[in-house]
Amino acid sequence: MATNIDAVADRFAKVRARTERLAAPLSAEDQVVQSMPDTSPTKWHRAHTTWFFAEFVLRADGTSGRVWDRPEYRFLYNSYYEAVGARHPRPQRGLVTRPSVAEVADYRNHVDKEMLELMAGGLDTAIAEVVELGTHHEEQHQELLLMDIKHVLSMNPAVGPAYADRPHAPAVDPGPSNWVDFAGGLADIGVDHEADGFSFDSEGPSHQVLLYPYALADRLVTAGEWIDFISDGGYQRPELWKSDGWYRAQSEGWTAPEYWRPDPDQPDAWWVHTLTGLRSVDLHEPVVHVSHYEADAFATWSGARLPTEFEWEAAAADYAVVGNVLDEQRDDFTFHPAAAGPAAGRLRQLFGDCWEWTSSAYQPYPGFSIADGAIGEYNGKFMSGQQVLRGGCVFTPPGHTRSTYRNFFHPHTRWHASGVRLATDRQ
């Protein structure tokens, strides 16, 4: 993969600045809370993404003296890289009150200064590729930062305070969902890492799969359609659910998507916690924050199914990568999925708004191999027990998603911005 050093340095500066903008509305108290084991404090995200460059770039270039002399940071802010050494347990990240938020800001500033000085002197291609990987890694954490703080704020007894003060305009009815047919056949899946620009290792190698004729819904499932599922007893009907999903739904008391709360004044109506505060569920917006188990149960209830990741990618190949993604500097950006535009005989909402659950397990492609060293732990070690999601979401930074991008989460998780697009077979 060829790497433009100047472009990498420019990207580094822009990505690092975006993280600080996203953290800026949060108090020091906001930034240290961990509301469940799956989330991480904002302070940890800011420190961990900095540690990545300190560990894999500033140490890797043979000039370890450049790294700020805080050896405890290697323990506190290593996420899962066993080859680097011991690390602080993930569920206890919220207990680390020191170093302070101010000290983490100093850490970021110091490492940024060292990185910019290093890049100004030129980098060899191998190190430049690690820097580029680090910027995409930080964009992943920008998305997580927003998803995690949303969960943190939802736990506040003051009815879920807002991250941002943005007005919500009622969504326009996107109209009924329609099927878009695809002929199937041999489809090219994945990327050629040597020719296709940046991609994560799990997106390749490029290979072919055989698809049978299928159709995809032209838009995401709406909140109004999900209320119909609830009203029809969707959360009380075991015949709609996979066994593991039914067990999880019953044991955790699921009756609606994450962040939904019954409206005490209106039967069958709901409120939803968003990053701009608590408000009524808008029936025309996509449903978001549902697990794979819920998505699958809804598909069964609908007489449909979830798409495979290969069907999704083959369908997306002819679409421009545009959609409702993160634009935190726009005054009318609401940090929430938007309703689909009018039907046009093509797929709508393919990129942005919600990550779309697929029926595919997160597994290696034919010919996949794990890179040497600690960097090889980036994706391959997670290829077990997780489901693939496609398309990006409203928290995904612009330019970070593509048709080959494979996100993955455990099937029971709901705090990430995941939604549903239906699929069906064609003869």
C-alpha positions, 0 to 999 in steps of 0.5 A, a space after each residue: 500500500 503506497 502512502 503519501 507522507 504529507 497526506 498522512 501528516 495532514 490527516 494526523 493533525 485533523 483527526 487529533 483535533 476532532 477528538 478534542 472538539 468532541 470532548 470539549 462539551 464534557 466536564 472533567 466529571 463527565 470524562 471519568 465515568 464508566 457506566 458499564 464494562 462495555 463502555 470506556 471513559 472519555 478520558 480513557 479514549 483520549 489517552 489510549 489513542 495517544 498511547 497508540 502513537 507513543 507505543 507503535 510510532 515513537 518507540 518503533 522508530 528507535 528514539 524511545 527517548 522522545 516519548 514522555 516519561 510516564 511508564 505507567 501509561 503503558 499499563 493504564 492505556 494499553 487496550 488489548 495488546 498482549 505483546 506489549 505487556 500487562 494492562 489495566 482491566 477494562 471493566 475498571 477503567 472508570 476507577 482510574 481517577 489519576 492521572 487527571 483529565 488535565 494530565 491526559 490533555 498534557 499527554 496528548 499535547 506532548 505526543 502530538 508535538 513529538 509526532 509532528 516533529 518526527 513526521 516533519 523529518 520524514 518517515 519510512 513507508 512502514 512507519 507512515 503506514 502505522 501512523 495512518 492506521 493510528 488515525 483510522 484507529 482514533 476515528 473508531 474511538 471518536 465513534 466510541 467516545 460518542 456512543 459511550 458518553 451517550 450511555 453515561 448521560 442516559 444513566 444520570 437520574 436528571 432525565 438524561 442531560 444533553 451532550 449538545 443543545 441542538 433543536 429537533 425538527 420532526 422527520 418527514 415520512 419516508 413512505 413505505 419500504 420497497 424491495 430492490 432486487 439483485 440478480 446474484 451470481 459471482 460477486 467480488 468481495 473485499 479489498 486488494 490491500 496493495 492497490 485499493 488504498 487504506 483498509 483494515 486487515 479484516 477487509 481483505 483479501 479480495 475474493 469471490 462469493 456466489 450469491 443467489 438472487 435476493 432483494 434488500 429493503 430500500 430503507 432502514 426499519 423505522 421507529 414506527 414500524 418497531 412500535 408495531 412490533 412491540 404492540 404485536 407482542 414482539 418481545 413476548 413471543 419466543 417463536 420469533 427469537 433465536 434461543 440465545 436471544 430469547 434468553 438474553 431478552 428475558 434475563 435483561 428485561 428487554 421490552 423496547 430498544 435501548 434508550 426508549 422509555 414509556 411515555 407516562 402520559 400516552 399509552 403505546 407512546 415512547 420517549 427516547 434519550 438522545 445526545 441532544 436530550 430526552 424527547 418523543 420517539 419520532 416514528 419516521 426516524 430509523 430505529 437505533 440501538 437494537 441488538 442483533 437478536 432483536 434485529 433477527 426477531 423483527 426480521 422473522 416477525 416481518 416475514 423476511 431476514 437479515 442480509 448477509 454481509 456479502 449481499 450488503 457489500 455487493 449491493 453497495 458496490 455501485 453506490 457513492 459513499 455518502 450519508 448522514 455521518 458525523 458533522 459535529 461542527 454543523 449547527 443543525 447536526 442532531 447526533 441522531 439518525 435521520 429519516 430516509 429521503 423519498 423513494 427513488 427505486 434505489 437503496 436509501 440510507 446505505 451509508 450513515 445513520 445506523 450500522 446495519 446488522 447482517 446475518 454473517 459471523 465475523 470470520 476471516 476471509 480466504 487467505 487472511 493472515 494476521 500481521 507480525 507483532 502487536 499490530 497483528 492483534 488489531 482485528 484477527 483475535 476478535 474473529 469469534 462470537 461476533 456479528 458483522 455490521 455494515 454501512 457506518 452510522 451517525 457517529 462515524 467520522 466522514 471518510 471513515 466508512 466504505 462499502 468493504 468496512 466490516 464492523 463487529 459486535 457481540 449479538 447481545 450488545 445495544 449501546 452502539 448505533 445499530 439498526 435494521 435493513 431487511 432482506 429476502 430471497 428471490 427465485 
